[in-house]
Amino acid sequence: MSKRSVLTTALVLFAGAFFAPVYAQEAAAVVNTEVAKWSIITAGFALAFAAGLAALAQGKAVAAASEAIARNPGAAGDIRGSLLLGLVLIESLAIYVLLISLILFFIKPF
């Protein structure tokens, strides 16, 4: 074990012990249960719509790319690159909705 890894481990352990109070539990607050209930329902519907529409969009993109490659096999590399970029962008939109839904699930509303 090198001296660098020992020092790095010691620094990480010291920093973890030093910053532990930052993550201490806050005092319990009164949460409006009606708002919390509707934020969870809204997050669930948002996830359902985002997942469904992203799946439809990805299916349409793959179908169009397959048809384009079948029509012009010489351009398969360019079409494949554009397809992957499009699929990444479609999936990133679904991940953004997931992030917002997780915020609605776990952050106290109002």
C-alpha positions in Angstrom: 0.0 0.0 0.0 1.5 3.3 -1.0 1.9 6.3 1.1 -0.4 8.3 -1.2 -3.3 5.9 -0.8 -2.9 5.9 3.0 -2.9 9.7 3.1 -5.9 9.8 0.8 -7.8 7.3 3.0 -7.0 9.2 6.1 -8.1 12.5 4.6 -11.4 11.0 3.4 -12.1 9.6 6.9 -11.2 12.8 8.6 -13.3 14.9 6.2 -16.3 12.4 6.7 -16.0 12.8 10.5 -15.6 16.6 10.2 -18.6 17.2 7.9 -21.0 14.6 9.5 -23.0 17.3 11.4 -23.9 18.9 8.1 -26.1 15.9 7.4 -27.8 15.8 10.8 -31.5 15.4 10.9 -33.5 18.6 10.9 -36.3 19.3 13.4 -39.6 17.8 12.4 -41.8 20.3 10.5 -45.5 20.2 9.9 -46.2 19.0 6.3 -49.4 19.8 4.5 -50.5 16.2 3.7 -52.8 17.3 0.9 -50.0 19.1 -0.9 -47.7 16.1 -0.4 -50.3 13.7 -1.7 -50.9 15.7 -4.8 -47.2 16.2 -5.5 -46.6 12.4 -5.3 -49.6 11.8 -7.7 -48.3 14.5 -10.1 -44.8 13.0 -10.0 -46.3 9.6 -10.8 -48.3 10.8 -13.8 -45.3 12.8 -15.1 -43.1 9.7 -14.9 -45.8 7.6 -16.7 -46.2 10.1 -19.5 -42.5 10.7 -19.9 -41.7 7.0 -20.0 -44.5 6.2 -22.4 -43.8 9.1 -24.8 -40.1 8.5 -24.7 -40.6 4.8 -25.6 -42.9 5.8 -28.5 -40.4 8.4 -29.8 -37.5 5.9 -29.5 -39.5 3.3 -31.4 -40.3 5.7 -34.2 -36.7 6.9 -34.4 -35.3 3.3 -34.6 -38.0 2.4 -37.2 -37.1 5.5 -39.4 -33.4 4.8 -39.1 -33.9 1.1 -40.0 -35.9 2.2 -43.1 -33.2 4.8 -44.0 -30.4 2.2 -43.8 -32.5 -0.3 -45.9 -32.9 2.4 -48.6 -29.3 3.6 -48.5 -26.9 1.1 -47.0 -23.9 3.3 -47.9 -25.0 5.9 -45.4 -25.4 3.4 -42.5 -22.6 5.0 -40.5 -24.0 8.5 -40.6 -27.5 7.3 -40.0 -26.4 5.2 -37.0 -24.5 8.2 -35.5 -27.6 10.5 -35.9 -29.8 7.7 -34.4 -27.6 7.3 -31.3 -27.5 11.1 -30.8 -31.3 11.3 -31.1 -31.9 8.4 -28.7 -29.6 10.0 -26.2 -31.5 13.2 -26.4 -34.8 11.5 -26.1 -33.6 9.5 -23.1 -32.2 12.6 -21.4 -35.6 14.2 -21.5 -37.0 11.1 -19.7 -34.2 11.4 -17.1 -35.0 15.1 -16.5 -38.6 14.1 -15.7 -37.3 11.4 -13.4 -35.1 13.9 -11.6 -38.0 16.4 -11.2 -40.3 13.5 -10.0 -37.7 12.4 -7.4 -37.5 16.0 -6.2 -41.3 16.0 -5.8 -41.1 12.7 -3.9 -38.4 13.5 -1.4 -38.3 17.2 -0.9 -40.8 18.6 1.5 -43.3 20.7 -0.6 -43.9 24.2 0.6 
